[in-house]
Amino acid sequence: MRILFVVLGTISLGIGIVGIVLPILPTTPFLLLTTYLYAKSSKRFHDWFISTKIYKKHLESFVETKSMTKKQKWTLMIFVDTMLMISFFLIDSLAVRILIILVIIIKHIYFHTQVKIIG
């Protein structure tokens, strides 16, 4: 299982790095996922990642102060909303659709009330 977390974390890191240069891909969600997956895989990978320039530039302020730039915040929110809406339209279950709508609402409430805008 730990190897799976390392592999998925590395893939997520790669996508996050590509997102730094391609504005189409959001960087922050993939780097947050990398942090989570590396933390689950091993302390060594997690410690390495949080010491990188990528982590310090793109995630450190969020992790420490729950703050993001306006661009990071909106990019993340739009990306997650898009993924959730794709799921909403592909799933035929009313209960799951209601759950997706609740997740979207809770996400927006959290980001608008708990995540500060910096810069």
Secondary structure as the mmCIF struct_conf table of DSSP 4:
data_model
#
loop_
_struct_conf.conf_type_id
_struct_conf.id
_struct_conf.beg_label_comp_id
_struct_conf.beg_label_asym_id
_struct_conf.beg_label_seq_id
_struct_conf.end_label_comp_id
_struct_conf.end_label_asym_id
_struct_conf.end_label_seq_id
HELX_RH_AL_P HELX_RH_AL_P1 ARG A 2 VAL A 21
TURN_TY1_P TURN_TY1_P1 PRO A 23 ILE A 24
BEND BEND1 LEU A 25 LEU A 25
BEND BEND2 THR A 27 THR A 27
HELX_RH_AL_P HELX_RH_AL_P2 THR A 28 SER A 41
HELX_RH_AL_P HELX_RH_AL_P3 LYS A 43 ILE A 50
TURN_TY1_P TURN_TY1_P2 SER A 51 SER A 51
BEND BEND3 THR A 52 THR A 52
HELX_RH_AL_P HELX_RH_AL_P4 LYS A 53 HIS A 58
TURN_TY1_P TURN_TY1_P3 LEU A 59 LEU A 59
HELX_RH_AL_P HELX_RH_AL_P5 GLU A 60 THR A 65
BEND BEND4 LYS A 66 LYS A 66
STRN STRN1 SER A 67 THR A 69
HELX_RH_AL_P HELX_RH_AL_P6 LYS A 70 LEU A 90
HELX_RH_AL_P HELX_RH_AL_P7 LEU A 94 GLN A 114
BEND BEND5 VAL A 115 VAL A 115
STRN STRN2 LYS A 116 ILE A 118
#
